[in-house]
């Protein structure tokens, strides 16, 4: 009955032409302009319209000018604007607080008399969206910029509403072979990966991504209602590319293992059609259903890592941030050698994990827009600016030049080697962004796609019954 109600509701929304209001495809981001006008693509027709510069907000006009400036030119603007001021930033990563003193030192290398106080806030429990929304109601906000994750909510709550503006630094665009005018999308500081791992002290082998949703398996995972990027991972599985990966992995299974999944996949065919998914949508929905109804919800990735690397966690598995392995302290009972990164194992089939971004934005009512642009450029265009995040494996700068410099400094590809050149902890040898997004089959967050299915697929996920360890006992 619930399935039929969902189908009827979706059909009604589309028939009434209210898909956008029901969480459907998002309108294009706020346009950017040159000194006279800008070209934007109409979402419905694909035709180009022109928007006069006066239609841009004051901050958007500054951003447009800033996108044509070098790092040093931006720095001089920042010095002029914020000398003696206090800079307020807000983000999902506490390391913005570590990057700001380095930024100030950079500005002081240009003008030794420059001073700036700063405060960096990191709201808990996904409250950053509420905080930014409240701040946007002021004529001049408190926060100059933000470092923020969760592409779905960014798209629907921050960009469509005009609260946040995207700034594309000139050097970042050039390093990526593009320009601010032609680049589409948000500005990512980095991509972070969550990968499938399992404890290897027993006899159980996870050589296919369907093994993580097999009968009786309960992988450790941060609950999708407490860390929303985890729900975006599930949304992305329904996209045609990733659904095809799941189908390919299923087809590689032996017949006796397929037998457990076959009825679920069959049951999902009608659901996939109702939700408007592609040809392989039933495989995605089947995996999602089995995952939600089996994962063992945890509060944070740190405890998940601590559990899996203990030799007592025989045959347990999880999906967690790769960089957590860096913090493991070796002992008689605890070792990173007690786990395997699934995608690194010979013969592994299917998705290796999930990649999501930390994005950088200028608030549209920023009190220090030039300084915000300069700080964003510093973090994305210099090794020092990214250094607060650079020590972590599994966190990849979006600037290929910075990424190369970070690898030279930290040598993450040999992160498991000791000083004598011995490969002691192989799972800590990061294969890198290019490997993970190809051979490693990392599922990458697409904010627009997530927003387009957050109502349809999202509503379907809400009907699933989560696994409860207490209820199972």
Secondary structure by P-SEA (a helix, b strand, c coil): caaaaaaaaaaaaaaaccccccccccccccccccccbbbbbcccccbbbbbccccccaaaaaaaaaaaccaaaaaaaaaaccccbbbbbbccccaaaaaaaaaaaaaaaacccbbbbbbbbbbcccaaaaaaaaaaccccccccccccccaaaaaccccccccbbbbbbaaaaaaaccccccccbbbbcbbbbbbbbbbcccccccccccccccccbbbbbccccccaaaaaaaaaaacaaaaaaaaaaaaaccccccccaaaaaaaaaaaaaaaccccaaaaaaaaaaaaaacccccccaaaaaaaaacccccccccccccccccccccccccccccccccccccccccccbbbbbbccccccccccaaaaaaaaaaacccccccccccccccbbbccaaaaaaaaaacccccccccccccccccccccccccccccccbbbbbbaaaaaacccaaaaaaaacccccccccc
